[in-house]
Amino acid sequence: MLRIVFFKIFIVTISFLGMMACQQQSQQQLPYYNTPDFTPHFISNPDDVERKITHQIGAFSFTNHHHQIVTAENIKGKIHVANFIFTSCGSICPVMTKNMYKVYEAFKDDEQFAILSYSVTPWIDSVPRLKKYAAQNNITSKNWHLLTGDKVKIYDLARKSYFAEEDLGFTKDSSDFLHTEHFVLVDASQRIRGIYNGTLPLEITQLINDIKTLKKGEE
């Protein structure tokens, strides 16, 4: 009788540990986002990813604060985080830049990681102005790019590729001002893996952890 009781306890313990392991694995897996409403898709099979996740960041070409052309080819094979700011913003942008700096510090020496901060007032944010902004915020690493260029192209990329305004998606056009607190995490295959409120420290901590999770998956 005693042996039966111990056997049952053993079975329950093994089942519990198995369940916890599966739960932990599920928690470590980041979802894919395929549509502007940010419906999460948890997929582990690479073939299923290729078949089901059709959305990727589109081609682009903009100028950074070092007066260098940055294109989609430059970040090919790299994890990157994108956000949308303007240097004259006195509301959420300073907070976002301060929080993005935490991400920058965590990965500033990582050549397989990049930060792309697109200006939403590119007609104001010239290269010299972005360079000054970078100096004011101690942005010295080569993997953080403050980008300027054609307004229509930036807004189009933001809304159609990054789904920058979440549920708004690409329902607006370039005549509507783009202003969002979102940070968008993109994997090395240029697929969206996370969206975060760039004004909240807890979300920045989660973002950093999620980047580490992505990097582990690529080792």
CYANA upper distance limits for C-alpha pairs under 8 A (distance plus 0.5 A):
  1 MET  CA      5 VAL  CA      6.96
  2 LEU  CA      6 PHE  CA      6.80
  3 ARG  CA      7 PHE  CA      6.56
  4 ILE  CA      8 LYS  CA      6.70
  5 VAL  CA      9 ILE  CA      6.77
  6 PHE  CA     10 PHE  CA      6.58
  7 PHE  CA     11 ILE  CA      6.73
  8 LYS  CA     12 VAL  CA      6.67
  9 ILE  CA     13 THR  CA      6.57
 10 PHE  CA     14 ILE  CA      6.67
 11 ILE  CA     15 SER  CA      6.63
 12 VAL  CA     16 PHE  CA      6.59
 13 THR  CA     17 LEU  CA      6.66
 14 ILE  CA     18 GLY  CA      6.60
 15 SER  CA     19 MET  CA      6.61
 16 PHE  CA     20 MET  CA      6.64
 17 LEU  CA     21 ALA  CA      6.61
 18 GLY  CA     22 CYS  CA      6.76
 19 MET  CA     23 GLN  CA      6.60
 20 MET  CA     24 GLN  CA      6.52
 21 ALA  CA     25 GLN  CA      6.64
 22 CYS  CA     26 SER  CA      6.63
 23 GLN  CA     27 GLN  CA      6.69
 24 GLN  CA     28 GLN  CA      6.75
 25 GLN  CA     29 GLN  CA      6.89
 28 GLN  CA    213 THR  CA      7.20
 29 GLN  CA     42 PHE  CA      7.82
 29 GLN  CA     44 SER  CA      8.37
 29 GLN  CA    213 THR  CA      8.15
 30 LEU  CA     42 PHE  CA      7.42
 30 LEU  CA    193 ARG  CA      6.77
 30 LEU  CA    194 GLY  CA      8.11
 30 LEU  CA    210 ASP  CA      7.86
 30 LEU  CA    213 THR  CA      8.36
 30 LEU  CA    214 LEU  CA      8.19
 31 PRO  CA     40 PRO  CA      5.84
 31 PRO  CA     41 HIS  CA      5.60
 31 PRO  CA     42 PHE  CA      5.15
 31 PRO  CA     43 ILE  CA      7.59
 31 PRO  CA    193 ARG  CA      6.21
 31 PRO  CA    194 GLY  CA      7.83
 32 TYR  CA     40 PRO  CA      6.26
 32 TYR  CA     41 HIS  CA      5.51
 32 TYR  CA     42 PHE  CA      6.90
 32 TYR  CA     43 ILE  CA      8.03
 32 TYR  CA     53 ILE  CA      7.72
 32 TYR  CA    191 ARG  CA      7.51
 32 TYR  CA    192 ILE  CA      6.47
 32 TYR  CA    193 ARG  CA      5.38
 32 TYR  CA    194 GLY  CA      8.07
 33 TYR  CA     38 PHE  CA      5.99
 33 TYR  CA     39 THR  CA      6.64
 33 TYR  CA     40 PRO  CA      5.93
 33 TYR  CA     41 HIS  CA      6.83
 33 TYR  CA     53 ILE  CA      8.15
 33 TYR  CA     55 HIS  CA      8.35
 33 TYR  CA    191 ARG  CA      7.93
 33 TYR  CA    192 ILE  CA      5.95
 33 TYR  CA    193 ARG  CA      6.60
 33 TYR  CA    194 GLY  CA      8.01
 34 ASN  CA     38 PHE  CA      7.48
 34 ASN  CA     39 THR  CA      7.81
 34 ASN  CA     40 PRO  CA      8.40
 34 ASN  CA     41 HIS  CA      8.40
 34 ASN  CA     53 ILE  CA      6.41
 34 ASN  CA     54 THR  CA      7.26
 34 ASN  CA     55 HIS  CA      5.78
 34 ASN  CA    192 ILE  CA      7.92
 35 THR  CA     39 THR  CA      7.26
 35 THR  CA     55 HIS  CA      8.04
 35 THR  CA    163 PHE  CA      8.25
 36 PRO  CA    163 PHE  CA      5.73
 36 PRO  CA    166 GLU  CA      6.18
 36 PRO  CA    167 ASP  CA      5.99
 36 PRO  CA    168 LEU  CA      7.48
 36 PRO  CA    169 GLY  CA      5.13
 36 PRO  CA    170 PHE  CA      8.19
 37 ASP  CA    166 GLU  CA      6.53
 37 ASP  CA    167 ASP  CA      5.07
 37 ASP  CA    168 LEU  CA      8.25
 37 ASP  CA    169 GLY  CA      7.70
 38 PHE  CA    166 GLU  CA      7.28
 38 PHE  CA    167 ASP  CA      7.81
 43 ILE  CA     48 ASP  CA      7.41
 43 ILE  CA     49 VAL  CA      6.86
 44 SER  CA     48 ASP  CA      8.16
 44 SER  CA     49 VAL  CA      7.97
 45 ASN  CA     49 VAL  CA      6.90
 46 PRO  CA     50 GLU  CA      6.85
 47 ASP  CA     51 ARG  CA      6.78
 48 ASP  CA     52 LYS  CA      6.24
 48 ASP  CA     53 ILE  CA      8.33
 49 VAL  CA     53 ILE  CA      5.77
 50 GLU  CA     54 THR  CA      7.53
 53 ILE  CA    191 ARG  CA      8.43
 55 HIS  CA    161 SER  CA      8.36
 55 HIS  CA    191 ARG  CA      7.04
 56 GLN  CA    161 SER  CA      7.35
 56 GLN  CA    189 SER  CA      8.12
 56 GLN  CA    190 GLN  CA      5.69
 56 GLN  CA    191 ARG  CA      5.26
 56 GLN  CA    192 ILE  CA      7.61
 57 ILE  CA    157 LEU  CA      8.44
 57 ILE  CA    161 SER  CA      5.40
 57 ILE  CA    162 TYR  CA      7.13
 57 ILE  CA    190 GLN  CA      5.88
 57 ILE  CA    191 ARG  CA      7.02
 57 ILE  CA    192 ILE  CA      8.30
 58 GLY  CA     72 ALA  CA      8.01
 58 GLY  CA    157 LEU  CA      7.59
 58 GLY  CA    161 SER  CA      6.44
 59 ALA  CA     71 THR  CA      7.67
 59 ALA  CA     72 ALA  CA      5.87
 60 PHE  CA     71 THR  CA      5.84
 60 PHE  CA     72 ALA  CA      6.09
 60 PHE  CA    153 LYS  CA      8.47
 60 PHE  CA    157 LEU  CA      8.13
 61 SER  CA     69 ILE  CA      7.06
 61 SER  CA     70 VAL  CA      6.15
 61 SER  CA     71 THR  CA      4.81
 61 SER  CA     72 ALA  CA      7.44
 62 PHE  CA     69 ILE  CA      6.15
 62 PHE  CA     70 VAL  CA      5.92
 62 PHE  CA     71 THR  CA      7.00
 62 PHE  CA    147 LEU  CA      6.56
 62 PHE  CA    148 THR  CA      6.41
 62 PHE  CA    149 GLY  CA      5.78
 62 PHE  CA    150 ASP  CA      8.39
 63 THR  CA     67 HIS  CA      6.22
 63 THR  CA     68 GLN  CA      5.95
 63 THR  CA     69 ILE  CA      5.05
 63 THR  CA     70 VAL  CA      6.40
 63 THR  CA    127 VAL  CA      8.03
 63 THR  CA    147 LEU  CA      5.93
 63 THR  CA    148 THR  CA      5.94
 63 THR  CA    149 GLY  CA      6.71
 64 ASN  CA     68 GLN  CA      5.91
 64 ASN  CA     69 ILE  CA      6.90
 64 ASN  CA     70 VAL  CA      7.11
 64 ASN  CA    127 VAL  CA      7.31
 64 ASN  CA    130 LEU  CA      8.41
 64 ASN  CA    145 HIS  CA      6.03
 64 ASN  CA    146 LEU  CA      5.66
 64 ASN  CA    147 LEU  CA      4.88
 64 ASN  CA    148 THR  CA      6.86
 65 HIS  CA    127 VAL  CA      5.48
 65 HIS  CA    128 PRO  CA      7.41
 65 HIS  CA    129 ARG  CA      8.48
 65 HIS  CA    130 LEU  CA      5.69
 65 HIS  CA    131 LYS  CA      5.27
 65 HIS  CA    134 ALA  CA      8.10
 65 HIS  CA    145 HIS  CA      7.27
 65 HIS  CA    146 LEU  CA      6.00
 65 HIS  CA    147 LEU  CA      7.03
 65 HIS  CA    148 THR  CA      8.50
 66 HIS  CA    127 VAL  CA      7.64
 66 HIS  CA    131 LYS  CA      7.27
 67 HIS  CA    127 VAL  CA      6.71
 70 VAL  CA     74 ASN  CA      6.69
 71 THR  CA     75 ILE  CA      7.72
 72 ALA  CA     76 LYS  CA      6.68
 75 ILE  CA     79 ILE  CA      8.18
 75 ILE  CA     80 HIS  CA      8.08
 75 ILE  CA    114 ALA  CA      7.68
 76 LYS  CA    188 ALA  CA      7.13
 76 LYS  CA    189 SER  CA      7.85
 76 LYS  CA    190 GLN  CA      8.03
 77 GLY  CA    112 GLN  CA      7.84
 77 GLY  CA    188 ALA  CA      4.89
 77 GLY  CA    189 SER  CA      6.71
 77 GLY  CA    190 GLN  CA      8.42
 78 LYS  CA    112 GLN  CA      5.26
 78 LYS  CA    113 PHE  CA      5.81
 78 LYS  CA    114 ALA  CA      7.48
 78 LYS  CA    187 ASP  CA      7.36
 78 LYS  CA    188 ALA  CA      4.91
 78 LYS  CA    189 SER  CA      8.23
 79 ILE  CA    112 GLN  CA      6.96
 79 ILE  CA    113 PHE  CA      5.44
 79 ILE  CA    114 ALA  CA      6.99
 79 ILE  CA    185 LEU  CA      8.17
 79 ILE  CA    186 VAL  CA      6.31
 79 ILE  CA    187 ASP  CA      5.02
 79 ILE  CA    188 ALA  CA      5.09
 79 ILE  CA    190 GLN  CA      8.23
 79 ILE  CA    211 ILE  CA      8.23
 80 HIS  CA    113 PHE  CA      6.03
 80 HIS  CA    114 ALA  CA      5.10
 80 HIS  CA    115 ILE  CA      5.97
 80 HIS  CA    116 LEU  CA      7.67
 80 HIS  CA    185 LEU  CA      6.65
 80 HIS  CA    186 VAL  CA      5.83
 80 HIS  CA    187 ASP  CA      7.07
 80 HIS  CA    188 ALA  CA      8.08
 81 VAL  CA    114 ALA  CA      7.08
 81 VAL  CA    115 ILE  CA      5.44
 81 VAL  CA    116 LEU  CA      6.73
 81 VAL  CA    183 PHE  CA      7.02
 81 VAL  CA    184 VAL  CA      5.97
 81 VAL  CA    185 LEU  CA      5.15
 81 VAL  CA    186 VAL  CA      6.60
 82 ALA  CA    115 ILE  CA      6.43
 82 ALA  CA    116 LEU  CA      5.23
 82 ALA  CA    117 SER  CA      6.24
 82 ALA  CA    118 TYR  CA      7.98
 82 ALA  CA    183 PHE  CA      6.22
 82 ALA  CA    184 VAL  CA      5.69
 82 ALA  CA    185 LEU  CA      7.23
 82 ALA  CA    186 VAL  CA      8.40
 83 ASN  CA    116 LEU  CA      7.05
 83 ASN  CA    117 SER  CA      5.48
 83 ASN  CA    118 TYR  CA      6.81
 83 ASN  CA    181 GLU  CA      8.14
 83 ASN  CA    182 HIS  CA      6.86
 83 ASN  CA    183 PHE  CA      5.45
 83 ASN  CA    184 VAL  CA      7.03
 84 PHE  CA    117 SER  CA      6.09
 84 PHE  CA    118 TYR  CA      5.34
 84 PHE  CA    119 SER  CA      6.34
 84 PHE  CA    120 VAL  CA      6.70
 84 PHE  CA    158 ALA  CA      8.50
 84 PHE  CA    179 HIS  CA      7.69
 84 PHE  CA    180 THR  CA      7.27
 84 PHE  CA    181 GLU  CA      8.15
 84 PHE  CA    182 HIS  CA      8.33
 85 ILE  CA     89 CYS  CA      7.98
 85 ILE  CA     93 CYS  CA      6.27
 85 ILE  CA    117 SER  CA      7.12
 85 ILE  CA    118 TYR  CA      6.70
 85 ILE  CA    119 SER  CA      5.59
 85 ILE  CA    120 VAL  CA      6.39
 85 ILE  CA    179 HIS  CA      7.96
 86 PHE  CA     93 CYS  CA      7.46
 86 PHE  CA    118 TYR  CA      8.48
 86 PHE  CA    119 SER  CA      5.53
 86 PHE  CA    120 VAL  CA      6.21
 86 PHE  CA    121 THR  CA      6.32
 86 PHE  CA    125 ASP  CA      7.58
 87 THR  CA     93 CYS  CA      8.21
 87 THR  CA    119 SER  CA      8.20
 87 THR  CA    125 ASP  CA      7.25
 87 THR  CA    129 ARG  CA      8.34
 87 THR  CA    130 LEU  CA      7.80
 87 THR  CA    133 TYR  CA      7.21
 89 CYS  CA     93 CYS  CA      6.23
 89 CYS  CA     94 PRO  CA      7.84
 90 GLY  CA     94 PRO  CA      7.21
 91 SER  CA     95 VAL  CA      8.27
 92 ILE  CA     96 MET  CA      6.61
 92 ILE  CA    181 GLU  CA      7.41
 92 ILE  CA    199 THR  CA      7.40
 93 CYS  CA     97 THR  CA      6.52
 93 CYS  CA    181 GLU  CA      8.27
 94 PRO  CA     98 LYS  CA      6.63
 95 VAL  CA     99 ASN  CA      6.66
 95 VAL  CA    198 GLY  CA      8.23
 95 VAL  CA    199 THR  CA      6.30
 96 MET  CA    100 MET  CA      6.43
 96 MET  CA    181 GLU  CA      7.57
 96 MET  CA    198 GLY  CA      5.66
 96 MET  CA    199 THR  CA      5.85
 97 THR  CA    101 TYR  CA      6.59
 97 THR  CA    137 ASN  CA      8.35
 98 LYS  CA    102 LYS  CA      7.60
 98 LYS  CA    137 ASN  CA      8.39
 99 ASN  CA    103 VAL  CA      7.60
 99 ASN  CA    198 GLY  CA      7.13
 99 ASN  CA    199 THR  CA      7.43
 99 ASN  CA    200 LEU  CA      8.41
 99 ASN  CA    201 PRO  CA      7.35
 99 ASN  CA    204 ILE  CA      7.22
100 MET  CA    104 TYR  CA      6.69
100 MET  CA    198 GLY  CA      7.86
100 MET  CA    204 ILE  CA      8.17
101 TYR  CA    105 GLU  CA      6.53
101 TYR  CA    139 ILE  CA      8.45
102 LYS  CA    106 ALA  CA      6.85
102 LYS  CA    204 ILE  CA      8.18
103 VAL  CA    107 PHE  CA      7.01
103 VAL  CA    204 ILE  CA      7.80
103 VAL  CA    207 LEU  CA      8.41
103 VAL  CA    208 ILE  CA      6.66
104 TYR  CA    108 LYS  CA      5.64
104 TYR  CA    115 ILE  CA      8.01
104 TYR  CA    144 TRP  CA      7.81
106 ALA  CA    208 ILE  CA      7.97
107 PHE  CA    113 PHE  CA      7.42
108 LYS  CA    141 SER  CA      6.50
108 LYS  CA    143 ASN  CA      7.18
109 ASP  CA    141 SER  CA      8.09
110 ASP  CA    143 ASN  CA      8.41
111 GLU  CA    143 ASN  CA      7.55
113 PHE  CA    143 ASN  CA      7.27
114 ALA  CA    143 ASN  CA      5.22
114 ALA  CA    144 TRP  CA      6.29
114 ALA  CA    145 HIS  CA      8.18
115 ILE  CA    143 ASN  CA      6.69
115 ILE  CA    144 TRP  CA      5.03
115 ILE  CA    145 HIS  CA      6.58
116 LEU  CA    144 TRP  CA      6.62
116 LEU  CA    145 HIS  CA      5.57
116 LEU  CA    146 LEU  CA      6.77
116 LEU  CA    147 LEU  CA      7.49
117 SER  CA    144 TRP  CA      8.09
117 SER  CA    145 HIS  CA      6.63
117 SER  CA    146 LEU  CA      5.35
117 SER  CA    147 LEU  CA      6.48
118 TYR  CA    146 LEU  CA      6.54
118 TYR  CA    147 LEU  CA      5.24
118 TYR  CA    148 THR  CA      6.81
118 TYR  CA    154 ILE  CA      7.76
119 SER  CA    125 ASP  CA      7.23
119 SER  CA    146 LEU  CA      7.72
119 SER  CA    147 LEU  CA      6.46
119 SER  CA    148 THR  CA      6.05
119 SER  CA    154 ILE  CA      8.43
120 VAL  CA    151 LYS  CA      7.60
120 VAL  CA    154 ILE  CA      7.74
120 VAL  CA    155 TYR  CA      7.82
120 VAL  CA    177 PHE  CA      8.32
120 VAL  CA    178 LEU  CA      6.86
120 VAL  CA    179 HIS  CA      8.02
121 THR  CA    125 ASP  CA      6.54
121 THR  CA    151 LYS  CA      7.76
122 PRO  CA    126 SER  CA      7.09
122 PRO  CA    148 THR  CA      5.63
122 PRO  CA    149 GLY  CA      6.31
122 PRO  CA    150 ASP  CA      7.35
122 PRO  CA    151 LYS  CA      6.57
123 TRP  CA    149 GLY  CA      8.44
123 TRP  CA    151 LYS  CA      7.87
125 ASP  CA    129 ARG  CA      6.09
125 ASP  CA    130 LEU  CA      6.53
125 ASP  CA    148 THR  CA      7.15
126 SER  CA    130 LEU  CA      6.70
126 SER  CA    148 THR  CA      7.30
127 VAL  CA    131 LYS  CA      6.56
127 VAL  CA    148 THR  CA      7.65
128 PRO  CA    132 LYS  CA      6.69
129 ARG  CA    133 TYR  CA      6.73
130 LEU  CA    134 ALA  CA      6.60
130 LEU  CA    146 LEU  CA      6.92
130 LEU  CA    147 LEU  CA      8.34
131 LYS  CA    135 ALA  CA      6.81
132 LYS  CA    136 GLN  CA      6.68
133 TYR  CA    137 ASN  CA      6.78
134 ALA  CA    138 ASN  CA      6.55
134 ALA  CA    139 ILE  CA      5.41
134 ALA  CA    140 THR  CA      7.86
134 ALA  CA    146 LEU  CA      8.18
135 ALA  CA    139 ILE  CA      6.57
135 ALA  CA    140 THR  CA      8.01
139 ILE  CA    144 TRP  CA      7.74
140 THR  CA    144 TRP  CA      8.45
149 GLY  CA    153 LYS  CA      8.19
149 GLY  CA    154 ILE  CA      7.57
150 ASP  CA    154 ILE  CA      6.76
151 LYS  CA    155 TYR  CA      6.58
151 LYS  CA    174 SER  CA      7.79
152 VAL  CA    156 ASP  CA      6.42
152 VAL  CA    174 SER  CA      5.92
153 LYS  CA    157 LEU  CA      6.54
154 ILE  CA    158 ALA  CA      6.54
155 TYR  CA    159 ARG  CA      6.64
155 TYR  CA    173 ASP  CA      8.06
155 TYR  CA    174 SER  CA      6.27
155 TYR  CA    178 LEU  CA      7.55
156 ASP  CA    160 LYS  CA      6.24
156 ASP  CA    161 SER  CA      8.11
156 ASP  CA    170 PHE  CA      8.22
156 ASP  CA    173 ASP  CA      8.00
156 ASP  CA    174 SER  CA      7.55
157 LEU  CA    161 SER  CA      5.57
157 LEU  CA    162 TYR  CA      7.10
158 ALA  CA    162 TYR  CA      5.52
158 ALA  CA    163 PHE  CA      6.66
158 ALA  CA    164 ALA  CA      5.80
159 ARG  CA    163 PHE  CA      5.12
159 ARG  CA    164 ALA  CA      5.81
159 ARG  CA    165 GLU  CA      7.17
159 ARG  CA    169 GLY  CA      5.91
159 ARG  CA    170 PHE  CA      5.24
159 ARG  CA    172 LYS  CA      8.37
160 LYS  CA    169 GLY  CA      7.03
160 LYS  CA    170 PHE  CA      5.79
162 TYR  CA    184 VAL  CA      7.39
162 TYR  CA    192 ILE  CA      7.94
163 PHE  CA    167 ASP  CA      8.28
163 PHE  CA    168 LEU  CA      8.17
163 PHE  CA    169 GLY  CA      5.36
163 PHE  CA    170 PHE  CA      7.51
164 ALA  CA    169 GLY  CA      7.36
164 ALA  CA    180 THR  CA      7.44
164 ALA  CA    182 HIS  CA      7.12
164 ALA  CA    184 VAL  CA      7.97
165 GLU  CA    169 GLY  CA      6.28
165 GLU  CA    178 LEU  CA      8.46
165 GLU  CA    180 THR  CA      6.72
165 GLU  CA    182 HIS  CA      8.04
168 LEU  CA    172 LYS  CA      7.84
172 LYS  CA    176 ASP  CA      6.77
181 GLU  CA    197 ASN  CA      6.20
181 GLU  CA    198 GLY  CA      5.82
181 GLU  CA    199 THR  CA      7.04
182 HIS  CA    195 ILE  CA      6.86
182 HIS  CA    196 TYR  CA      5.94
182 HIS  CA    197 ASN  CA      5.40
182 HIS  CA    198 GLY  CA      5.97
183 PHE  CA    195 ILE  CA      6.19
183 PHE  CA    196 TYR  CA      5.60
183 PHE  CA    197 ASN  CA      6.81
183 PHE  CA    198 GLY  CA      6.08
184 VAL  CA    192 ILE  CA      7.58
184 VAL  CA    193 ARG  CA      8.27
184 VAL  CA    194 GLY  CA      6.36
184 VAL  CA    195 ILE  CA      5.15
184 VAL  CA    196 TYR  CA      7.05
185 LEU  CA    192 ILE  CA      6.39
185 LEU  CA    193 ARG  CA      6.01
185 LEU  CA    194 GLY  CA      5.38
185 LEU  CA    195 ILE  CA      6.70
185 LEU  CA    207 LEU  CA      8.23
185 LEU  CA    211 ILE  CA      8.32
186 VAL  CA    190 GLN  CA      6.04
186 VAL  CA    191 ARG  CA      5.85
186 VAL  CA    192 ILE  CA      4.94
186 VAL  CA    193 ARG  CA      6.06
186 VAL  CA    194 GLY  CA      7.70
187 ASP  CA    191 ARG  CA      5.98
187 ASP  CA    192 ILE  CA      6.97
187 ASP  CA    193 ARG  CA      7.01
187 ASP  CA    214 LEU  CA      7.67
194 GLY  CA    207 LEU  CA      8.36
196 TYR  CA    203 GLU  CA      6.39
196 TYR  CA    204 ILE  CA      7.82
196 TYR  CA    207 LEU  CA      7.55
197 ASN  CA    203 GLU  CA      6.69
197 ASN  CA    204 ILE  CA      8.27
198 GLY  CA    203 GLU  CA      7.56
198 GLY  CA    204 ILE  CA      7.18
200 LEU  CA    204 ILE  CA      7.07
201 PRO  CA    205 THR  CA      6.87
202 LEU  CA    206 GLN  CA      6.87
203 GLU  CA    207 LEU  CA      6.57
204 ILE  CA    208 ILE  CA      6.74
205 THR  CA    209 ASN  CA      6.81
206 GLN  CA    210 ASP  CA      6.55
207 LEU  CA    211 ILE  CA      6.70
208 ILE  CA    212 LYS  CA      6.91
209 ASN  CA    213 THR  CA      6.74
210 ASP  CA    214 LEU  CA      6.73
211 ILE  CA    215 LYS  CA      6.71
212 LYS  CA    216 LYS  CA      6.68
213 THR  CA    217 GLY  CA      6.87
214 LEU  CA    218 GLU  CA      7.05
215 LYS  CA    219 GLU  CA      7.03
